[in-house]
Amino acid sequence: MELCLALCDYHENQSVPIATWAARDMATLACSKIADKKLSPMSKSLLLSVCAVQAPHLIFGQAFVTMAEIKSPVAQEEFLLWMKAFAMEFGAGAIGPGLNDSVVFLLEVS
């Protein structure tokens, strides 16, 4: 995950979007480790970093696909906390076309 964060930082500093496939893979990795106590902060940070270098709605879409497979309440709670952090940092409008998927996800986990 540290390598992924470094790649995101590099792309952000160069103002170049990261490849879509890489961003999706990074989102999958981050979501799969979001419930791990040691890796949760890094996972959330990675998700935010990927959103800075690729369209957030793509990251949300991949995250929702990954989170649908993870039924752990801890993982879902951590993901909801990340969604809150995303909204505070980027604004809810940054979700764009992923807003519908966000509402569906929120209804499913609540």
Biopython code that builds the backbone (N, CA, C, O; Angstrom):
import numpy as np
from Bio.PDB.StructureBuilder import StructureBuilder

atoms = [
    (1, "MET", "N", (0.814, -1.182, 0.000)),
    (1, "MET", "CA", (0.000, 0.000, 0.000)),
    (1, "MET", "C", (0.866, 1.257, 0.000)),
    (1, "MET", "O", (0.481, 2.283, -0.561)),
    (2, "GLU", "N", (2.019, 1.173, 0.623)),
    (2, "GLU", "CA", (2.908, 2.332, 0.621)),
    (2, "GLU", "C", (3.360, 2.670, -0.795)),
    (2, "GLU", "O", (3.478, 3.845, -1.142)),
    (3, "LEU", "N", (3.609, 1.669, -1.601)),
    (3, "LEU", "CA", (3.982, 1.901, -2.996)),
    (3, "LEU", "C", (2.840, 2.580, -3.744)),
    (3, "LEU", "O", (3.067, 3.505, -4.523)),
    (4, "CYS", "N", (1.631, 2.127, -3.510)),
    (4, "CYS", "CA", (0.461, 2.731, -4.163)),
    (4, "CYS", "C", (0.307, 4.194, -3.749)),
    (4, "CYS", "O", (0.012, 5.053, -4.580)),
    (5, "LEU", "N", (0.509, 4.471, -2.465)),
    (5, "LEU", "CA", (0.443, 5.862, -1.992)),
    (5, "LEU", "C", (1.517, 6.713, -2.656)),
    (5, "LEU", "O", (1.264, 7.855, -3.039)),
    (6, "ALA", "N", (2.709, 6.157, -2.792)),
    (6, "ALA", "CA", (3.805, 6.884, -3.443)),
    (6, "ALA", "C", (3.472, 7.165, -4.912)),
    (6, "ALA", "O", (3.745, 8.254, -5.417)),
    (7, "LEU", "N", (2.889, 6.194, -5.584)),
    (7, "LEU", "CA", (2.490, 6.395, -6.986)),
    (7, "LEU", "C", (1.421, 7.479, -7.103)),
    (7, "LEU", "O", (1.460, 8.306, -8.014)),
    (8, "CYS", "N", (0.480, 7.467, -6.184)),
    (8, "CYS", "CA", (-0.562, 8.504, -6.202)),
    (8, "CYS", "C", (0.044, 9.881, -5.952)),
    (8, "CYS", "O", (-0.317, 10.851, -6.618)),
    (9, "ASP", "N", (0.962, 9.968, -4.994)),
    (9, "ASP", "CA", (1.621, 11.250, -4.716)),
    (9, "ASP", "C", (2.380, 11.748, -5.941)),
    (9, "ASP", "O", (2.332, 12.933, -6.270)),
    (10, "TYR", "N", (3.077, 10.841, -6.609)),
    (10, "TYR", "CA", (3.819, 11.213, -7.814)),
    (10, "TYR", "C", (2.871, 11.749, -8.888)),
    (10, "TYR", "O", (3.122, 12.801, -9.477)),
    (11, "HIS", "N", (1.799, 11.030, -9.134)),
    (11, "HIS", "CA", (0.847, 11.462, -10.163)),
    (11, "HIS", "C", (0.168, 12.782, -9.788)),
    (11, "HIS", "O", (-0.096, 13.623, -10.647)),
    (12, "GLU", "N", (-0.104, 12.946, -8.507)),
    (12, "GLU", "CA", (-0.722, 14.199, -8.068)),
    (12, "GLU", "C", (0.253, 15.363, -8.249)),
    (12, "GLU", "O", (-0.147, 16.434, -8.707)),
    (13, "ASN", "N", (1.515, 15.171, -7.898)),
    (13, "ASN", "CA", (2.518, 16.225, -8.064)),
    (13, "ASN", "C", (2.749, 16.566, -9.529)),
    (13, "ASN", "O", (3.022, 17.719, -9.864)),
    (14, "GLN", "N", (2.641, 15.568, -10.406)),
    (14, "GLN", "CA", (2.830, 15.793, -11.840)),
    (14, "GLN", "C", (1.543, 16.259, -12.534)),
    (14, "GLN", "O", (1.555, 16.587, -13.720)),
    (15, "SER", "N", (0.451, 16.285, -11.795)),
    (15, "SER", "CA", (-0.876, 16.646, -12.333)),
    (15, "SER", "C", (-1.270, 15.757, -13.506)),
    (15, "SER", "O", (-1.816, 16.220, -14.507)),
    (16, "VAL", "N", (-0.979, 14.479, -13.356)),
    (16, "VAL", "CA", (-1.295, 13.489, -14.387)),
    (16, "VAL", "C", (-2.189, 12.426, -13.756)),
    (16, "VAL", "O", (-1.836, 11.871, -12.715)),
    (17, "PRO", "N", (-3.341, 12.129, -14.361)),
    (17, "PRO", "CA", (-4.189, 11.080, -13.784)),
    (17, "PRO", "C", (-3.527, 9.709, -13.886)),
    (17, "PRO", "O", (-2.831, 9.409, -14.856)),
    (18, "ILE", "N", (-3.752, 8.908, -12.893)),
    (18, "ILE", "CA", (-3.224, 7.546, -12.892)),
    (18, "ILE", "C", (-4.108, 6.691, -13.800)),
    (18, "ILE", "O", (-5.279, 7.009, -14.009)),
    (19, "ALA", "N", (-3.559, 5.628, -14.327)),
    (19, "ALA", "CA", (-4.322, 4.749, -15.217)),
    (19, "ALA", "C", (-5.556, 4.205, -14.495)),
    (19, "ALA", "O", (-5.508, 3.892, -13.305)),
    (20, "THR", "N", (-6.642, 4.100, -15.226)),
    (20, "THR", "CA", (-7.902, 3.639, -14.648)),
    (20, "THR", "C", (-7.766, 2.252, -14.034)),
    (20, "THR", "O", (-8.267, 2.005, -12.937)),
    (21, "TRP", "N", (-7.094, 1.348, -14.734)),
    (21, "TRP", "CA", (-6.954, -0.016, -14.208)),
    (21, "TRP", "C", (-6.176, -0.021, -12.898)),
    (21, "TRP", "O", (-6.491, -0.790, -11.989)),
    (22, "ALA", "N", (-5.165, 0.833, -12.798)),
    (22, "ALA", "CA", (-4.357, 0.900, -11.580)),
    (22, "ALA", "C", (-5.184, 1.485, -10.429)),
    (22, "ALA", "O", (-5.115, 1.008, -9.297)),
    (23, "ALA", "N", (-5.955, 2.510, -10.732)),
    (23, "ALA", "CA", (-6.796, 3.125, -9.708)),
    (23, "ALA", "C", (-7.817, 2.128, -9.174)),
    (23, "ALA", "O", (-8.061, 2.066, -7.969)),
    (24, "ARG", "N", (-8.404, 1.356, -10.064)),
    (24, "ARG", "CA", (-9.387, 0.347, -9.626)),
    (24, "ARG", "C", (-8.724, -0.727, -8.774)),
    (24, "ARG", "O", (-9.280, -1.157, -7.763)),
    (25, "ASP", "N", (-7.535, -1.158, -9.184)),
    (25, "ASP", "CA", (-6.818, -2.163, -8.388)),
    (25, "ASP", "C", (-6.452, -1.615, -7.007)),
    (25, "ASP", "O", (-6.533, -2.329, -6.007)),
    (26, "MET", "N", (-6.057, -0.361, -6.961)),
    (26, "MET", "CA", (-5.707, 0.254, -5.683)),
    (26, "MET", "C", (-6.942, 0.378, -4.786)),
    (26, "MET", "O", (-6.859, 0.161, -3.577)),
    (27, "ALA", "N", (-8.081, 0.726, -5.380)),
    (27, "ALA", "CA", (-9.325, 0.827, -4.601)),
    (27, "ALA", "C", (-9.721, -0.536, -4.049)),
    (27, "ALA", "O", (-10.161, -0.644, -2.904)),
    (28, "THR", "N", (-9.564, -1.569, -4.859)),
    (28, "THR", "CA", (-9.880, -2.927, -4.405)),
    (28, "THR", "C", (-8.969, -3.326, -3.248)),
    (28, "THR", "O", (-9.434, -3.869, -2.245)),
    (29, "LEU", "N", (-7.680, -3.059, -3.386)),
    (29, "LEU", "CA", (-6.724, -3.369, -2.327)),
    (29, "LEU", "C", (-7.085, -2.634, -1.039)),
    (29, "LEU", "O", (-7.126, -3.232, 0.036)),
    (30, "ALA", "N", (-7.343, -1.349, -1.156)),
    (30, "ALA", "CA", (-7.653, -0.543, 0.030)),
    (30, "ALA", "C", (-8.926, -1.032, 0.714)),
    (30, "ALA", "O", (-8.975, -1.129, 1.940)),
    (31, "CYS", "N", (-9.939, -1.334, -0.061)),
    (31, "CYS", "CA", (-11.200, -1.803, 0.534)),
    (31, "CYS", "C", (-11.042, -3.170, 1.174)),
    (31, "CYS", "O", (-11.668, -3.454, 2.195)),
    (32, "SER", "N", (-10.226, -4.007, 0.593)),
    (32, "SER", "CA", (-10.053, -5.349, 1.148)),
    (32, "SER", "C", (-9.307, -5.326, 2.476)),
    (32, "SER", "O", (-9.403, -6.276, 3.252)),
    (33, "LYS", "N", (-8.571, -4.267, 2.748)),
    (33, "LYS", "CA", (-7.795, -4.162, 3.994)),
    (33, "LYS", "C", (-8.355, -3.124, 4.961)),
    (33, "LYS", "O", (-7.737, -2.844, 5.988)),
    (34, "ILE", "N", (-9.504, -2.556, 4.651)),
    (34, "ILE", "CA", (-10.023, -1.438, 5.442)),
    (34, "ILE", "C", (-10.439, -1.852, 6.859)),
    (34, "ILE", "O", (-10.464, -1.011, 7.758)),
    (35, "ALA", "N", (-10.763, -3.119, 7.068)),
    (35, "ALA", "CA", (-11.161, -3.575, 8.400)),
    (35, "ALA", "C", (-9.976, -3.977, 9.271)),
    (35, "ALA", "O", (-10.134, -4.184, 10.474)),
    (36, "ASP", "N", (-8.809, -4.086, 8.683)),
    (36, "ASP", "CA", (-7.599, -4.472, 9.426)),
    (36, "ASP", "C", (-7.170, -3.290, 10.311)),
    (36, "ASP", "O", (-6.932, -2.187, 9.819)),
    (37, "LYS", "N", (-7.078, -3.539, 11.609)),
    (37, "LYS", "CA", (-6.761, -2.446, 12.540)),
    (37, "LYS", "C", (-5.468, -1.715, 12.200)),
    (37, "LYS", "O", (-5.397, -0.491, 12.312)),
    (38, "LYS", "N", (-4.452, -2.458, 11.787)),
    (38, "LYS", "CA", (-3.158, -1.842, 11.473)),
    (38, "LYS", "C", (-3.172, -1.134, 10.128)),
    (38, "LYS", "O", (-2.488, -0.125, 9.953)),
    (39, "LEU", "N", (-3.937, -1.644, 9.181)),
    (39, "LEU", "CA", (-3.908, -1.101, 7.827)),
    (39, "LEU", "C", (-5.069, -0.160, 7.500)),
    (39, "LEU", "O", (-5.075, 0.474, 6.445)),
    (40, "SER", "N", (-6.035, -0.067, 8.386)),
    (40, "SER", "CA", (-7.210, 0.763, 8.116)),
    (40, "SER", "C", (-6.869, 2.231, 7.816)),
    (40, "SER", "O", (-7.369, 2.777, 6.832)),
    (41, "PRO", "N", (-6.038, 2.880, 8.631)),
    (41, "PRO", "CA", (-5.708, 4.281, 8.307)),
    (41, "PRO", "C", (-5.031, 4.428, 6.943)),
    (41, "PRO", "O", (-5.308, 5.371, 6.201)),
    (42, "MET", "N", (-4.142, 3.487, 6.623)),
    (42, "MET", "CA", (-3.457, 3.545, 5.338)),
    (42, "MET", "C", (-4.439, 3.261, 4.192)),
    (42, "MET", "O", (-4.328, 3.853, 3.118)),
    (43, "SER", "N", (-5.383, 2.372, 4.419)),
    (43, "SER", "CA", (-6.390, 2.060, 3.400)),
    (43, "SER", "C", (-7.236, 3.282, 3.078)),
    (43, "SER", "O", (-7.487, 3.591, 1.913)),
    (44, "LYS", "N", (-7.667, 3.964, 4.115)),
    (44, "LYS", "CA", (-8.483, 5.174, 3.915)),
    (44, "LYS", "C", (-7.675, 6.260, 3.216)),
    (44, "LYS", "O", (-8.180, 6.960, 2.339)),
    (45, "SER", "N", (-6.433, 6.390, 3.612)),
    (45, "SER", "CA", (-5.557, 7.371, 2.976)),
    (45, "SER", "C", (-5.348, 7.039, 1.499)),
    (45, "SER", "O", (-5.341, 7.929, 0.649)),
    (46, "LEU", "N", (-5.179, 5.760, 1.206)),
    (46, "LEU", "CA", (-5.006, 5.340, -0.186)),
    (46, "LEU", "C", (-6.252, 5.642, -1.004)),
    (46, "LEU", "O", (-6.147, 6.119, -2.134)),
    (47, "LEU", "N", (-7.421, 5.375, -0.455)),
    (47, "LEU", "CA", (-8.655, 5.674, -1.180)),
    (47, "LEU", "C", (-8.767, 7.167, -1.488)),
    (47, "LEU", "O", (-9.151, 7.550, -2.593)),
    (48, "LEU", "N", (-8.433, 8.005, -0.511)),
    (48, "LEU", "CA", (-8.470, 9.453, -0.747)),
    (48, "LEU", "C", (-7.438, 9.864, -1.793)),
    (48, "LEU", "O", (-7.720, 10.701, -2.650)),
    (49, "SER", "N", (-6.252, 9.283, -1.725)),
    (49, "SER", "CA", (-5.191, 9.619, -2.679)),
    (49, "SER", "C", (-5.567, 9.219, -4.102)),
    (49, "SER", "O", (-5.310, 9.957, -5.053)),
    (50, "VAL", "N", (-6.174, 8.052, -4.237)),
    (50, "VAL", "CA", (-6.584, 7.598, -5.569)),
    (50, "VAL", "C", (-7.671, 8.512, -6.123)),
    (50, "VAL", "O", (-7.702, 8.783, -7.324)),
    (51, "CYS", "N", (-8.556, 8.985, -5.263)),
    (51, "CYS", "CA", (-9.604, 9.910, -5.713)),
    (51, "CYS", "C", (-9.021, 11.237, -6.197)),
    (51, "CYS", "O", (-9.632, 11.934, -7.007)),
    (52, "ALA", "N", (-7.835, 11.579, -5.693)),
    (52, "ALA", "CA", (-7.187, 12.824, -6.110)),
    (52, "ALA", "C", (-6.543, 12.707, -7.491)),
    (52, "ALA", "O", (-6.303, 13.719, -8.149)),
    (53, "VAL", "N", (-6.262, 11.471, -7.938)),
    (53, "VAL", "CA", (-5.554, 11.296, -9.212)),
    (53, "VAL", "C", (-6.383, 10.556, -10.264)),
    (53, "VAL", "O", (-5.883, 10.252, -11.348)),
    (54, "GLN", "N", (-7.626, 10.270, -9.952)),
    (54, "GLN", "CA", (-8.530, 9.637, -10.909)),
    (54, "GLN", "C", (-9.944, 10.068, -10.543)),
    (54, "GLN", "O", (-10.187, 10.498, -9.416)),
    (55, "ALA", "N", (-10.860, 9.961, -11.466)),
    (55, "ALA", "CA", (-12.236, 10.400, -11.221)),
    (55, "ALA", "C", (-12.832, 9.675, -10.016)),
    (55, "ALA", "O", (-12.878, 8.445, -9.995)),
    (56, "PRO", "N", (-13.285, 10.422, -9.019)),
    (56, "PRO", "CA", (-13.817, 9.790, -7.809)),
    (56, "PRO", "C", (-14.964, 8.811, -8.070)),
    (56, "PRO", "O", (-15.099, 7.814, -7.362)),
    (57, "HIS", "N", (-15.780, 9.088, -9.071)),
    (57, "HIS", "CA", (-16.901, 8.171, -9.299)),
    (57, "HIS", "C", (-16.420, 6.786, -9.730)),
    (57, "HIS", "O", (-17.093, 5.790, -9.463)),
    (58, "LEU", "N", (-15.263, 6.710, -10.394)),
    (58, "LEU", "CA", (-14.698, 5.407, -10.746)),
    (58, "LEU", "C", (-14.222, 4.664, -9.493)),
    (58, "LEU", "O", (-14.396, 3.451, -9.374)),
    (59, "ILE", "N", (-13.631, 5.395, -8.581)),
    (59, "ILE", "CA", (-13.138, 4.790, -7.344)),
    (59, "ILE", "C", (-14.309, 4.323, -6.492)),
    (59, "ILE", "O", (-14.280, 3.229, -5.927)),
    (60, "PHE", "N", (-15.333, 5.154, -6.403)),
    (60, "PHE", "CA", (-16.516, 4.760, -5.648)),
    (60, "PHE", "C", (-17.147, 3.511, -6.253)),
    (60, "PHE", "O", (-17.523, 2.593, -5.525)),
    (61, "GLY", "N", (-17.265, 3.470, -7.561)),
    (61, "GLY", "CA", (-17.859, 2.312, -8.222)),
    (61, "GLY", "C", (-17.109, 1.031, -7.899)),
    (61, "GLY", "O", (-17.721, 0.013, -7.578)),
    (62, "GLN", "N", (-15.783, 1.079, -7.983)),
    (62, "GLN", "CA", (-14.977, -0.098, -7.670)),
    (62, "GLN", "C", (-15.066, -0.447, -6.189)),
    (62, "GLN", "O", (-15.117, -1.620, -5.820)),
    (63, "ALA", "N", (-15.084, 0.574, -5.352)),
    (63, "ALA", "CA", (-15.190, 0.337, -3.912)),
    (63, "ALA", "C", (-16.513, -0.332, -3.567)),
    (63, "ALA", "O", (-16.552, -1.231, -2.727)),
    (64, "PHE", "N", (-17.585, 0.091, -4.199)),
    (64, "PHE", "CA", (-18.885, -0.519, -3.933)),
    (64, "PHE", "C", (-18.910, -1.982, -4.369)),
    (64, "PHE", "O", (-19.491, -2.826, -3.686)),
    (65, "VAL", "N", (-18.285, -2.280, -5.498)),
    (65, "VAL", "CA", (-18.201, -3.670, -5.959)),
    (65, "VAL", "C", (-17.437, -4.510, -4.942)),
    (65, "VAL", "O", (-17.858, -5.615, -4.600)),
    (66, "THR", "N", (-16.329, -3.990, -4.467)),
    (66, "THR", "CA", (-15.512, -4.720, -3.496)),
    (66, "THR", "C", (-16.235, -4.857, -2.161)),
    (66, "THR", "O", (-16.231, -5.930, -1.557)),
    (67, "MET", "N", (-16.853, -3.778, -1.703)),
    (67, "MET", "CA", (-17.526, -3.808, -0.407)),
    (67, "MET", "C", (-18.757, -4.702, -0.429)),
    (67, "MET", "O", (-19.158, -5.211, 0.618)),
    (68, "ALA", "N", (-19.362, -4.906, -1.581)),
    (68, "ALA", "CA", (-20.513, -5.805, -1.683)),
    (68, "ALA", "C", (-20.098, -7.241, -1.369)),
    (68, "ALA", "O", (-20.911, -8.035, -0.896)),
    (69, "GLU", "N", (-18.847, -7.571, -1.628)),
    (69, "GLU", "CA", (-18.339, -8.916, -1.356)),
    (69, "GLU", "C", (-17.879, -9.084, 0.087)),
    (69, "GLU", "O", (-17.739, -10.207, 0.572)),
    (70, "ILE", "N", (-17.644, -7.967, 0.773)),
    (70, "ILE", "CA", (-17.166, -7.995, 2.160)),
    (70, "ILE", "C", (-18.352, -7.720, 3.065)),
    (70, "ILE", "O", (-18.900, -6.617, 3.062)),
    (71, "LYS", "N", (-18.742, -8.699, 3.824)),
    (71, "LYS", "CA", (-19.941, -8.569, 4.668)),
    (71, "LYS", "C", (-19.618, -8.185, 6.109)),
    (71, "LYS", "O", (-20.522, -8.088, 6.939)),
    (72, "SER", "N", (-18.359, -7.967, 6.412)),
    (72, "SER", "CA", (-17.957, -7.629, 7.771)),
    (72, "SER", "C", (-18.520, -6.266, 8.179)),
    (72, "SER", "O", (-18.308, -5.279, 7.475)),
    (73, "PRO", "N", (-19.236, -6.199, 9.306)),
    (73, "PRO", "CA", (-19.739, -4.910, 9.781)),
    (73, "PRO", "C", (-18.620, -3.913, 10.071)),
    (73, "PRO", "O", (-18.792, -2.709, 9.880)),
    (74, "VAL", "N", (-17.483, -4.410, 10.530)),
    (74, "VAL", "CA", (-16.347, -3.523, 10.809)),
    (74, "VAL", "C", (-15.870, -2.871, 9.514)),
    (74, "VAL", "O", (-15.608, -1.669, 9.480)),
    (75, "ALA", "N", (-15.759, -3.657, 8.458)),
    (75, "ALA", "CA", (-15.322, -3.121, 7.168)),
    (75, "ALA", "C", (-16.326, -2.098, 6.643)),
    (75, "ALA", "O", (-15.940, -1.048, 6.129)),
    (76, "GLN", "N", (-17.591, -2.404, 6.772)),
    (76, "GLN", "CA", (-18.605, -1.467, 6.294)),
    (76, "GLN", "C", (-18.597, -0.174, 7.099)),
    (76, "GLN", "O", (-18.765, 0.912, 6.544)),
    (77, "GLU", "N", (-18.402, -0.296, 8.407)),
    (77, "GLU", "CA", (-18.328, 0.901, 9.245)),
    (77, "GLU", "C", (-17.122, 1.757, 8.879)),
    (77, "GLU", "O", (-17.233, 2.978, 8.775)),
    (78, "GLU", "N", (-15.973, 1.119, 8.683)),
    (78, "GLU", "CA", (-14.768, 1.857, 8.300)),
    (78, "GLU", "C", (-14.942, 2.521, 6.938)),
    (78, "GLU", "O", (-14.477, 3.641, 6.722)),
    (79, "PHE", "N", (-15.614, 1.828, 6.021)),
    (79, "PHE", "CA", (-15.853, 2.404, 4.701)),
    (79, "PHE", "C", (-16.779, 3.611, 4.808)),
    (79, "PHE", "O", (-16.576, 4.610, 4.119)),
    (80, "LEU", "N", (-17.785, 3.527, 5.659)),
    (80, "LEU", "CA", (-18.678, 4.673, 5.866)),
    (80, "LEU", "C", (-17.916, 5.860, 6.456)),
    (80, "LEU", "O", (-18.162, 7.010, 6.089)),
    (81, "LEU", "N", (-16.996, 5.573, 7.367)),
    (81, "LEU", "CA", (-16.164, 6.648, 7.919)),
    (81, "LEU", "C", (-15.294, 7.265, 6.827)),
    (81, "LEU", "O", (-15.069, 8.475, 6.812)),
    (82, "TRP", "N", (-14.803, 6.418, 5.905)),
    (82, "TRP", "CA", (-14.026, 6.952, 4.794)),
    (82, "TRP", "C", (-14.899, 7.825, 3.899)),
    (82, "TRP", "O", (-14.460, 8.880, 3.441)),
    (83, "MET", "N", (-16.134, 7.389, 3.648)),
    (83, "MET", "CA", (-17.040, 8.193, 2.816)),
    (83, "MET", "C", (-17.260, 9.573, 3.438)),
    (83, "MET", "O", (-17.327, 10.577, 2.729)),
    (84, "LYS", "N", (-17.369, 9.613, 4.749)),
    (84, "LYS", "CA", (-17.519, 10.887, 5.447)),
    (84, "LYS", "C", (-16.280, 11.755, 5.251)),
    (84, "LYS", "O", (-16.390, 12.949, 4.972)),
    (85, "ALA", "N", (-15.096, 11.150, 5.397)),
    (85, "ALA", "CA", (-13.844, 11.886, 5.196)),
    (85, "ALA", "C", (-13.743, 12.385, 3.760)),
    (85, "ALA", "O", (-13.274, 13.498, 3.526)),
    (86, "PHE", "N", (-14.175, 11.579, 2.800)),
    (86, "PHE", "CA", (-14.162, 11.993, 1.394)),
    (86, "PHE", "C", (-15.042, 13.214, 1.204)),
    (86, "PHE", "O", (-14.630, 14.189, 0.576)),
    (87, "ALA", "N", (-16.257, 13.165, 1.748)),
    (87, "ALA", "CA", (-17.191, 14.281, 1.596)),
    (87, "ALA", "C", (-16.640, 15.555, 2.224)),
    (87, "ALA", "O", (-16.860, 16.650, 1.706)),
    (88, "MET", "N", (-15.928, 15.416, 3.335)),
    (88, "MET", "CA", (-15.356, 16.591, 3.992)),
    (88, "MET", "C", (-14.185, 17.161, 3.201)),
    (88, "MET", "O", (-13.996, 18.377, 3.165)),
    (89, "GLU", "N", (-13.397, 16.293, 2.565)),
    (89, "GLU", "CA", (-12.220, 16.762, 1.839)),
    (89, "GLU", "C", (-12.544, 17.233, 0.423)),
    (89, "GLU", "O", (-12.058, 18.278, -0.011)),
    (90, "PHE", "N", (-13.354, 16.476, -0.289)),
    (90, "PHE", "CA", (-13.633, 16.772, -1.693)),
    (90, "PHE", "C", (-14.987, 17.437, -1.904)),
    (90, "PHE", "O", (-15.188, 18.118, -2.910)),
    (91, "GLY", "N", (-15.903, 17.255, -0.987)),
    (91, "GLY", "CA", (-17.268, 17.732, -1.154)),
    (91, "GLY", "C", (-18.110, 16.632, -1.782)),
    (91, "GLY", "O", (-17.631, 15.874, -2.626)),
    (92, "ALA", "N", (-19.364, 16.551, -1.365)),
    (92, "ALA", "CA", (-20.239, 15.476, -1.843)),
    (92, "ALA", "C", (-20.449, 15.560, -3.356)),
    (92, "ALA", "O", (-20.679, 14.536, -3.999)),
    (93, "GLY", "N", (-20.376, 16.743, -3.923)),
    (93, "GLY", "CA", (-20.561, 16.905, -5.358)),
    (93, "GLY", "C", (-19.493, 16.225, -6.186)),
    (93, "GLY", "O", (-19.702, 15.957, -7.369)),
    (94, "ALA", "N", (-18.351, 15.943, -5.581)),
    (94, "ALA", "CA", (-17.251, 15.293, -6.311)),
    (94, "ALA", "C", (-17.568, 13.841, -6.660)),
    (94, "ALA", "O", (-16.925, 13.254, -7.530)),
    (95, "ILE", "N", (-18.544, 13.271, -5.993)),
    (95, "ILE", "CA", (-18.932, 11.890, -6.298)),
    (95, "ILE", "C", (-19.498, 11.809, -7.703)),
    (95, "ILE", "O", (-19.335, 10.798, -8.387)),
    (96, "GLY", "N", (-20.158, 12.866, -8.133)),
    (96, "GLY", "CA", (-20.684, 12.940, -9.498)),
    (96, "GLY", "C", (-21.631, 11.808, -9.821)),
    (96, "GLY", "O", (-22.588, 11.565, -9.086)),
    (97, "PRO", "N", (-21.368, 11.098, -10.941)),
    (97, "PRO", "CA", (-22.273, 10.024, -11.366)),
    (97, "PRO", "C", (-22.347, 8.854, -10.382)),
    (97, "PRO", "O", (-23.225, 8.001, -10.510)),
    (98, "GLY", "N", (-21.456, 8.803, -9.423)),
    (98, "GLY", "CA", (-21.481, 7.726, -8.446)),
    (98, "GLY", "C", (-22.458, 7.956, -7.309)),
    (98, "GLY", "O", (-22.564, 7.130, -6.403)),
    (99, "LEU", "N", (-23.176, 9.077, -7.348)),
    (99, "LEU", "CA", (-24.098, 9.405, -6.262)),
    (99, "LEU", "C", (-25.214, 8.370, -6.141)),
    (99, "LEU", "O", (-25.579, 7.988, -5.029)),
    (100, "ASN", "N", (-25.759, 7.915, -7.263)),
    (100, "ASN", "CA", (-26.825, 6.914, -7.208)),
    (100, "ASN", "C", (-26.335, 5.631, -6.550)),
    (100, "ASN", "O", (-27.030, 5.047, -5.718)),
    (101, "ASP", "N", (-25.136, 5.196, -6.926)),
    (101, "ASP", "CA", (-24.567, 3.994, -6.316)),
    (101, "ASP", "C", (-24.326, 4.199, -4.828)),
    (101, "ASP", "O", (-24.466, 3.267, -4.037)),
    (102, "SER", "N", (-23.963, 5.419, -4.449)),
    (102, "SER", "CA", (-23.723, 5.720, -3.040)),
    (102, "SER", "C", (-25.003, 5.561, -2.230)),
    (102, "SER", "O", (-24.991, 4.991, -1.139)),
    (103, "VAL", "N", (-26.091, 6.062, -2.764)),
    (103, "VAL", "CA", (-27.373, 5.970, -2.059)),
    (103, "VAL", "C", (-27.785, 4.505, -1.914)),
    (103, "VAL", "O", (-28.241, 4.092, -0.848)),
    (104, "VAL", "N", (-27.628, 3.731, -2.967)),
    (104, "VAL", "CA", (-27.966, 2.301, -2.912)),
    (104, "VAL", "C", (-27.109, 1.606, -1.862)),
    (104, "VAL", "O", (-27.623, 0.820, -1.066)),
    (105, "PHE", "N", (-25.814, 1.886, -1.853)),
    (105, "PHE", "CA", (-24.923, 1.273, -0.865)),
    (105, "PHE", "C", (-25.325, 1.649, 0.548)),
    (105, "PHE", "O", (-25.367, 0.792, 1.431)),
    (106, "LEU", "N", (-25.620, 2.920, 0.771)),
    (106, "LEU", "CA", (-26.008, 3.375, 2.104)),
    (106, "LEU", "C", (-27.296, 2.709, 2.572)),
    (106, "LEU", "O", (-27.436, 2.376, 3.749)),
    (107, "LEU", "N", (-28.224, 2.518, 1.664)),
    (107, "LEU", "CA", (-29.471, 1.841, 2.033)),
    (107, "LEU", "C", (-29.237, 0.373, 2.368)),
    (107, "LEU", "O", (-29.899, -0.180, 3.246)),
    (108, "GLU", "N", (-28.297, -0.258, 1.672)),
    (108, "GLU", "CA", (-28.023, -1.668, 1.918)),
    (108, "GLU", "C", (-27.327, -1.900, 3.254)),
    (108, "GLU", "O", (-27.610, -2.891, 3.927)),
    (109, "VAL", "N", (-26.424, -1.008, 3.652)),
    (109, "VAL", "CA", (-25.676, -1.223, 4.891)),
    (109, "VAL", "C", (-26.405, -0.692, 6.129)),
    (109, "VAL", "O", (-26.038, -1.023, 7.257)),
    (110, "SER", "N", (-27.408, 0.108, 5.923)),
    (110, "SER", "CA", (-28.111, 0.655, 7.105)),
    (110, "SER", "C", (-29.240, -0.232, 7.553)),
    (110, "SER", "O", (-29.925, 0.084, 8.526)),
]
sb = StructureBuilder()
sb.init_structure("model")
sb.init_model(0)
sb.init_chain("A")
sb.init_seg("    ")
for serial, (resi, resn, name, xyz) in enumerate(atoms, 1):
    if name == "N":
        sb.init_residue(resn, " ", resi, " ")
    sb.init_atom(name, np.array(xyz, "f"), 0.0, 1.0, " ", f" {name:<3s}", serial, name[0])
structure = sb.get_structure()
